[in-house]
Amino acid sequence: MTVDLHAGDVSVTIDPGDGGRLSSFVISGNELLYHAGDDPTMHGSFVMAPYAGRVRDGEFTYRDRDVSLPINLAPHAAHGLAVDRAWTMLEYDENSAILSCEFDDRWPFGGRVVQYIRLEAERLVQKVAVEADQRSFPASIGWHPWFRRRLIHSTPAQVSLDAAAMLRRDNDRIATTQRMRIPEGPWDDCFVDVNWPVSIAWPGFLRLDVDADTNYVVVFDEGEAAVCVEPQTAPPNSVNTEPLIVRPGRPLRARTDWRWRARL
């Protein structure tokens, strides 16, 4: 069962059974989210947890414990362990919803991810928390929205961002910790010290400002059909390089807001 939120001429559809994702985001009759088949990492907008982006070779070590993650972007693991799981709808009304997802045995530390979504007339608020039960673990949070490159009556979308630096990618297309000047796009890259918002403009129709309280964003605009703006609490592969630790009673939290302006 899906859940629809409404505010003015904007609607959002949440699909708990399909990774707890936003399966539809419609403004003035125009669908903004992109869909590319049944791959759970390739449609709508979904939460990435307990890790965001790629994990090199699907492996990391925490407190002398070696962990192997499922490989879904060979040869790496990517985008967390909640995107292919059914979420539980805890409560909802016309404008908001709260969902949760327990991590399964692919994540040996237990815990869960909880997301809160609220639709307002000119803003979509999304909050996420990763919680530990008995054991601490490294984690990161991210959102992975797929936005259509083209909308009805619009020219192709353009992404604008302001950040201190870009993280250099290695030969495996994984961001390193080395900072570099930001080159001209297109990008499939991670940016650090972001000056939010990051904007997606469909000239003549709409501008969407993606705001967040995270220090990182991954931007993908190399494709012809879709663009992605992905707020993240840590860079890809952070469980191996810059781990954030979730402890019982001390969850990891993040927030992103989407705001829009029409007919720019």
QUIBELMO-V698915 format. One record per pair of residues at least 12 apart in sequence whose ideal C-beta (glycine too) atoms are under 6 Angstrom apart, sorted by the first residue. I is the first residue (numbers start at 0). J is the second residue. D is the distance in whole Angstrom. If there is no record, write none. Layout:
# QUIBELMO-V698915
i	j	d
I	J	D
I	J	D
This chain:
# QUIBELMO-V698915
i	j	d
1	14	5
2	91	5
2	96	6
4	94	6
4	118	4
5	93	6
6	118	5
6	119	6
6	120	5
7	120	5
8	27	5
9	26	5
10	25	5
11	24	5
11	118	5
13	96	6
15	86	4
15	88	5
15	98	6
16	85	5
18	39	5
18	45	5
18	82	4
19	86	3
19	98	5
19	100	6
20	43	4
20	44	6
20	45	4
21	43	5
21	44	4
22	43	5
29	150	5
29	151	6
31	146	6
33	145	4
33	147	5
33	225	4
39	82	5
39	83	5
40	78	5
40	82	6
44	144	4
45	82	5
45	143	5
46	81	6
46	114	6
46	127	6
47	78	5
47	79	4
47	141	4
47	143	6
48	79	5
48	81	5
48	112	4
48	129	5
48	140	5
49	129	6
49	138	4
50	79	5
50	139	5
50	238	6
51	139	5
51	141	3
51	231	4
52	235	3
53	75	4
53	77	5
53	173	5
53	235	5
53	236	6
54	68	6
54	76	4
54	236	6
54	238	6
55	75	6
55	173	6
55	236	5
56	74	6
57	70	5
57	76	4
59	238	4
59	239	5
61	137	5
69	105	6
80	102	6
80	105	5
80	106	5
81	100	5
81	112	5
84	100	5
86	98	4
86	100	4
87	99	5
94	118	5
95	117	4
96	116	5
97	115	5
98	114	5
99	111	6
99	113	5
100	112	5
108	134	5
108	136	4
109	132	4
110	130	6
110	131	5
110	132	6
111	130	5
112	129	5
113	128	5
114	127	5
122	256	6
122	258	5
123	257	4
124	256	5
125	255	5
126	254	5
127	140	5
127	253	5
128	250	4
128	252	5
129	245	5
129	250	6
129	251	5
130	250	4
131	245	5
131	246	6
131	247	5
135	244	6
135	246	4
136	245	6
137	238	5
137	242	4
137	244	6
138	243	6
138	245	5
138	251	5
139	232	5
139	233	4
139	237	5
140	232	5
140	251	6
140	253	4
141	229	5
141	231	4
142	230	6
142	255	6
143	229	5
145	225	5
145	227	6
146	199	6
146	226	5
148	224	5
148	225	6
148	226	6
150	201	5
150	204	6
153	201	4
153	203	6
153	204	4
154	202	5
156	199	5
156	201	5
156	226	5
157	200	5
158	199	6
158	218	6
158	220	5
158	226	6
159	198	5
160	197	4
161	194	4
162	190	4
162	192	6
162	193	5
163	192	3
164	178	4
164	191	5
165	179	6
165	181	5
165	188	5
165	190	5
166	189	5
166	234	6
167	179	5
173	235	6
173	236	5
174	189	4
174	234	5
174	235	5
176	240	6
184	220	6
185	220	5
185	221	4
186	218	5
186	220	6
187	219	5
187	221	5
189	215	6
189	217	5
189	234	5
190	216	5
191	215	6
193	216	5
195	210	5
195	211	6
196	208	4
196	209	5
196	210	4
197	209	5
197	216	6
197	228	5
205	259	6
205	261	5
206	260	5
206	263	5
207	257	6
207	259	5
208	258	5
209	228	5
209	257	6
210	256	4
211	230	4
211	255	4
212	254	5
213	230	5
213	231	6
213	232	5
213	253	6
215	231	4
215	234	5
216	230	5
217	229	4
230	255	5
232	253	5
